[in-house]
Amino acid sequence: MKNSEPDFRSLKVYQLAYELAMEIFEITKTFPKEETYSLVDQIRRSSRSVCGNIAEGYRKRQYPNHFRSKMSDADGECSETSVWVDFARDCLYILPEQHSRLLAGYAEVGKMLGSMILHPEKFLPK
């Protein structure tokens, strides 16, 4: 990669996914101790995995099928995170406003990932 070429951190989808993962990290600090090794671990892992898969796929973008696969993995982790956000709401660990904001954010990430999956050629190295 050339120094002048942008990396995955310049992608809006990565920036939003990272922001959401950090918000989840902060929110889960308030979850009950008995959730530490279950819901907290699961939601943190899946939210961070969205970012990790975007980063991995972007580095392999010269291979469109591999790029698509990693973006699809990121989208799957995005959906998984949304499920854990639902559980957090229904267990009364987060407020309805937090739930709505997180789901809207992950819906946006999912739309961006869907576009990347459909159009990998837009991300080929220059």
C-alpha positions in Angstrom: 0.0 0.0 0.0 1.3 3.4 -0.9 1.6 6.0 1.8 -0.7 8.4 -0.1 -3.4 5.8 -0.5 -6.2 5.9 2.1 -6.7 2.9 4.3 -9.8 1.3 5.9 -9.9 4.0 8.6 -11.0 6.5 5.9 -14.1 4.5 5.1 -17.3 6.1 6.4 -18.7 2.6 7.2 -15.6 1.8 9.3 -15.8 5.1 11.1 -19.5 4.6 12.0 -19.0 0.9 13.0 -16.1 1.9 15.2 -18.1 4.7 16.8 -21.0 2.3 17.5 -18.6 -0.3 19.0 -17.1 2.2 21.3 -20.6 3.3 22.4 -21.5 -0.3 23.1 -18.3 -0.6 25.1 -19.2 2.4 27.3 -22.9 1.3 27.7 -22.0 -2.3 28.7 -19.8 -1.0 31.5 -23.1 -0.5 33.4 -24.5 -4.0 32.7 -24.9 -6.3 35.7 -21.9 -8.4 36.7 -23.7 -11.6 35.9 -23.8 -10.5 32.3 -20.0 -10.0 32.1 -19.3 -13.4 30.5 -22.4 -13.6 28.4 -24.2 -10.7 26.9 -21.4 -8.2 27.5 -18.8 -10.4 25.9 -21.1 -11.3 23.0 -22.2 -7.7 22.1 -18.7 -6.3 22.5 -17.2 -9.1 20.3 -19.7 -8.9 17.5 -19.6 -5.0 17.4 -15.8 -5.1 17.2 -15.9 -7.8 14.6 -17.8 -5.6 12.2 -14.7 -3.3 12.2 -12.3 -6.1 12.0 -13.9 -7.7 9.0 -14.1 -4.3 7.2 -10.4 -3.8 7.8 -9.5 -7.3 6.6 -11.6 -7.1 3.6 -10.3 -3.7 2.6 -6.7 -5.0 2.6 -7.8 -7.8 0.2 -9.9 -5.5 -2.1 -7.8 -6.4 -5.1 -9.6 -9.8 -4.9 -13.3 -8.9 -5.4 -14.7 -12.2 -4.2 -12.6 -12.1 -1.0 -13.6 -8.5 -0.5 -17.3 -9.4 -0.8 -16.9 -12.3 1.6 -15.4 -10.2 4.3 -18.0 -7.4 3.8 -20.6 -10.1 4.1 -19.0 -11.4 7.3 -19.1 -7.8 8.6 -22.7 -7.5 7.7 -23.5 -10.8 9.6 -21.7 -9.4 12.7 -23.7 -6.2 12.3 -27.0 -8.2 12.4 -25.8 -10.3 15.3 -25.0 -7.1 17.2 -28.5 -5.8 16.6 -29.9 -9.0 18.2 -27.8 -8.4 21.3 -29.0 -4.8 21.4 -32.5 -6.1 21.4 -31.7 -8.4 24.3 -30.1 -5.5 26.2 -33.3 -3.4 25.7 -35.6 -6.3 26.8 -33.5 -7.0 29.8 -33.8 -3.3 30.7 -30.0 -2.7 30.5 -30.4 0.1 28.0 -32.9 2.8 27.5 -35.3 2.7 24.5 -33.5 5.8 23.1 -30.2 4.0 23.2 -31.7 1.0 21.5 -33.2 3.1 18.7 -30.0 5.0 18.1 -27.9 1.8 18.0 -30.3 0.0 15.7 -30.4 3.0 13.4 -26.6 3.1 13.3 -26.3 -0.6 12.5 -29.0 -0.3 9.9 -26.9 2.4 8.2 -23.8 0.3 8.5 -25.7 -2.6 6.9 -26.8 -0.5 4.0 -23.2 0.7 3.3 -21.9 -2.9 3.5 -24.6 -4.0 1.2 -23.5 -1.4 -1.4 -19.9 -2.5 -1.0 -20.9 -6.1 -1.6 -22.8 -5.2 -4.7 -20.0 -2.9 -6.1 -16.6 -4.2 -5.0 -15.1 -2.6 -8.1 -15.5 0.9 -6.5 -12.9 -0.2 -3.9 -10.2 -1.6 -6.1 -6.7 -0.2 -5.4 -5.7 2.6 -7.7 
